[in-house]
């Protein structure tokens, strides 16, 4: 027999809700960083080049519109 109960997140104490949100967010950011590292390695872009490349891309997009 099941002794646990399903409880909506809104009924949890605020500190626990915040901890759960942070945990989920941390996992998403970790996966995003891993994806970015894999992609940059495939195209041969170093982390130190990323900001410059973003600025160049945005400048080109503004000029194209």
N, C-alpha and C positions, 0 to 999 in steps of 0.2 A: 504494500500500500504506500502511496506517495505521501510523504510528510512535508514536502516543500511547497511553498505557495508562490505563484507568479505575482509580482508586484509591479505596478507601473512606475516608471522612472520618476514621475512627478510626486510620488509618495515617499521617495528616498530623502534623507537629510541633504541639505544643499552641499555640504562638504563631500559627501559620497558621490553625488551627481557630478560635481566638478572634477573629482578624481577620475570618474569613468570617462567624462568628456576628454580630459587631458590624455588618458591612456589611449583612447581611440585616435585622437589627433596625433599623438606621438608615433603610432604605428603607421598612419597614413603618410606622415612626413618622412619616416624612415624608408618606406617603399618608394616614395617619390625621389628621394635622394639616391637610392640604389638604381632606380630607372635612369635618372639623369647621368649618373656615373657610367653606366653601361652604354648609354647613347653617345656620350662625349668620347668615350674610348673608341667606339666604332668609327666615328667621324674624325678622330684625331684632334679634338679640341681640349686644351688645358683649362683647368679651373680659372687660372689667372686671365684667360682670354674671354671668358663668358660675358662679363659686363661690357667690355668694348664691343663685342659682337652684337649684343642686344641693342646697344645705342646705335650702331651702324644700321641694323635691320630696321629699327623704328624710324630713323632718319630717311631711309630709302622709302619706307611705306608712306611717310608724310609727303614726300616729293612725288610719289606715283599717283596720289589722289587728287 
